[in-house]
Amino acid sequence: MVNLKVNLCGIELDNPVIPASGTFGYGYEFAELYDINVLGTFSFKGTTLNPRFGNPTPRIAECPEGMINAVGLQNPGVEKVISEELPRLATCFHKPVMANVSGFSLEEYAETCARLDACDQVGWLEVNVSCPNVHGGGMSFGTDPKAAAEVTAAVKKVTKKPIIIKLSPNVTDIVSIAKACEAAGADGISLINTLLGMRIDLKTKKPVIANTMGGFSGPAIFPVAVRMVYQVSHAVKIPVVGMGGVSTANDVIEMMLAGATAVEVGAANLVEPYACKNIIDSLPAAMERYGIQSLSEIIGGVKLWEKM
């Protein structure tokens, strides 16, 4: 009998599969399709201090092996998330949930995290310093080690629950940023967020999405994600949550071998609503195929070629 359990920042998960923020709503939408308690947990829709309408439409573009989105952190604001979304989620999900937080200043990050930290349902705070779809804030904090560390320190001061900092791949040195967050008190790192992409409509000669550029996700970015998870996990002592183009049980195993403790699934949920359930269902067979008895034992277990 294989063991799918992993421990993420002191909280045990039944399995490492986590739907990524922005691809799973607040959970109850998917609960209409299947019992979402089969998930390890999930990261709910990115939440800001104040309500956001998001970017103008069109804000989705299809690409070979992926998609570009520029939704722009559309959400009802933290107060409505706490008063309306979380109580509704409690009726169908009975595990700790991961709260994804974005902001446009240190004060906004801190205030939003403090409010969500007080919610019993929230197990972890995934602090997004890497969103490429908004002007100001977001990714501007995540592309500089000092700024990312300042956000980390600010939210750590007002919270007790594990803080996982979500990083951008749109940088030249992901390791220095991850190490700065660790030094500032981060309990974990999640990566990668989307790559910055763009498409042009040949008929109109205009960008396909109104925001001009957006976040590129899907299977095409998986090798980049594996590389960055490997680099960061071998440079820090805190857990890494890997994501980026994951769509199969094999992808989960590969990401964990690279160094991920848990694995988020993003764009695949938008293509196949049962994607996470299907991955979880197929993990035991995949583990047996590769001679794996326990997922927790393969974290960071990639075997490198010996140098001649």
N, C-alpha and C positions, 0 to 999 in steps of 0.2 A: 504494500500500500504506500503510494507516494505522499509526500507531505508538501502542501502548497503554502503553508503559513510562513509569514515573514514578520519582522518587528520593525516598525517605522517610528523612530524617535520615541521609543518606549511604549508604543501602542501596537498590540498584535493585530495583524490582518489575516483573515482566512485565506487570502491569496493576494498576490501583488498587483492585481489588475484594477486600475483606477481610471474611469472616464475623465478626460481633461476638461478644465474650465472652458466654458463657451460652446461646448459640444454636447452638453447633457442637461442644459437648463438648470432647474432647481430639483431635478430628480423625479418628481411625481409625474412628469410627462411620459417618461419611459416606464414608470411603474404601471401604466395602463397596458403595457405590452408584456412585461414579465416581472418576476419578483426581483427587484433590484438589490435585495439583501444578499444575493449571491456574489455581489461585488466585494472587493476588499474594502473600498470606500469610493467616494467620488468627489471631485473638486467642483463646487457649484459655480454658477455664472459669475464672472468678475463683478465685484461690488465696489462702488465708490461711496463717499460720504453723502453726496447729493445725487438726486435722480439725473440720469443722462438719456437723452433721446437717441444718441448715437450719430453716426455719419449719414449724409444724404445718400439716397439710392441712385443708381445701382451700386451695391457694395459687395457683390460676390462675382467671381470670375472663375470659370473652369479652365484647367490646364491639363496637359498630358501628365498622368500620374500625380495629380494634385489639384489644388484650388488656391485662389487668392481671396482673402476676405478683408474687409475694412468696416466691420460692424461699428467699431468705435465705442466699445464698452457700454452699450445700451443696457440700462438696468434701473430699477425703481428707487435706488438709494438704500443705504444701510438700515434706516428705520423701518421701511416697509419690508425689507428682507427679514428682519427680526420679528416684526409683528404679524406678517402675513405668510411669507414663503416658508420659513422654518416650521411654524406650527402645521402647515399643510404637509410638509415633508415628513414630519414626525408620524403621520398616519400610515406611511408606507415604507419608511426606512428606519431601522432600529439599531444602527451602528453610528459611531462618531463620523461626522462628515468633515470634509476639508473645505474651509472658507477661503475663497480666492479674493484678494483685496488689491485694488489699484488706487492711485492717488495722484495729485498734481502739486503737492507740497509735503514737506515732512509732517506738518501739523495734520493734514488730511489723512495721511497714512496712519499716523498714531491714533487719531480719534476713531477712525473706522475699525482699526484692529482692536482697540480697547473695548468698543461696544460688542464686537463679535466674540471676543475672548470671554466675555461674561455669559455667553450662551452655552448651556449644558450640552447641546447637540454638537457643538464644534469641537473637534479633536485636534486639528492643526490649523494654522493660518498660513496659507500660501500667498506670499506677498509678491505681487507682480511688478517688477521694475523693468519690464521688457516688452511692453505692448507697442508694436510699430504702427498702430492704426489711429493714433490720436496725436494732435499737435500740442506739444508741451507736456511735461510730466512723463509718466510711463517709461518709454525706452531711454529718455534722456538721463534718468537715474541709473539705468542698468548698463550704460556703456562706459562708465567711469568708476574705477574702484573706490575712490573716495566718496562719491555720491551714493553708490550702492551701500557702502558701509554706514553712511549717515542714516539712510532709511532703516537699515537693520537695527542700528543702535536705538533709533527713535521708537520703533515698535517694541523692541525688547523691554524698554523702560516701563511700558504700560500693559504688558501682557504676562501671563504665566504659562500659557500653552506653547507647544513647539512652534517655532517660526521657521518656515521653509521659504527661502528666497528663490523666486523664479527668474532665471537669467535669459538674456538675449543672445542668439548666435551671431548677431550683426556686429561683431567686434573682432579685433585682431588677436586679443589675448584673453580668452575666457577664464583661464586659470587664475590670473591675477585678481580678477573680479571675484571669483568664488572664494579665494583665500582671504580677501578683504572682508567679505561677508562673514566668513567663519571667525575671523579675528574680532569682529564686532558683535559676535554672540549668536549668529545663526545656528539653528539646530539641524538644518538640512538645506540642501540645494536642489532645485528642480530645473531641468533643462532637457531639450531646448524649446524655447518659444519659436514662433514662426520666423522664417527668413523674409527679408523685405523683397517683394516682387512687383511686377507690373506687366500688364498686357495692353495692347493697342488694337482697336477695332479698325481693320483695314478699309472698311466702307466709309466710316465717319471720320477716320484719322484722329479719333479721340481716344483717351484711355478708356478701357472697358469699365472701370469703376470710377465713380465720381470723385473719390479721394485721391485719384491718380495712382497711388501705390498702396499696397496692403500686405498682409501677412501670408506668405506662401507656405502651405502645409501639404501633407499627404505622403505617400510612399517614396516620392522622389527625394525627400530630405532625410530619409532614414540613415544612410551612411554618414552624413554630417552629424546627426544626433549621436550615433554610436561612437564616433570619434571624440566628440566633446564630452560625452559621459565617461568614456575611458580616461581622458585627460584629467577631468576634474576629480573623479573618484579616486584617482591615484595621487592627487595632490592635497586632498583634504581628509580629515578624520571623521567628518560628519556624514550621515547618509545622503545619497543622491537618488532623486526620483527621475528616471529617464523617460523621455517622450520625444516624439518626432517621427511620424510616418509608420508607427506601429499598427499592424493590422492582423497579425497571426500569432499563434502560440509560439512558433519558432522565433518570431521577432522579440517576444517577451524574454525568451531564454537567451537570445543573443545580447539583448540589452543588459540583462542581469550579469552575464559573463563579462561584459564590458565594465561593470561596476555598479549597476543600479540596484538598489534595495527594493524598489517598487517601480512600476511602469505605468505611465498614463497613456491612454488611447484617445486620440483627438478626432481628426478628420474622418476616420473610418466610421465613427458613429453617425456622421451626416450622410454617408453612403448606405450603410446597413445598420438600422437601429438595434439589431441584435448582436452587433459586432463584439461587444465586451462579453456578453453571455456565451457566445460561440467560442471565444478565445479561452474562457475559463473552462468550458466543457471539454475542450480539446487539449488542455494543458497536461492532464495525467498521461494520455497516450504519447504526447510528444516527449514528456520526461522519460517514460519507459523506453522510448525509441533511442534516446541518447544516454541511457544508463544513469539517469538522475533520480535519486531517492528523495532528496529534500532541496527545495529551491533556495532556502537560506544558505545552503552550503556551497552554492555555485557563484555567489555574489563576488564579482571581481576575479573570477576564476579563469579568465582567458590565459592561455599558454602561449608565450611569445617564442618566436624563432630564436634559436641560439645564435649569437654572433660568431662568425667565423674568425 
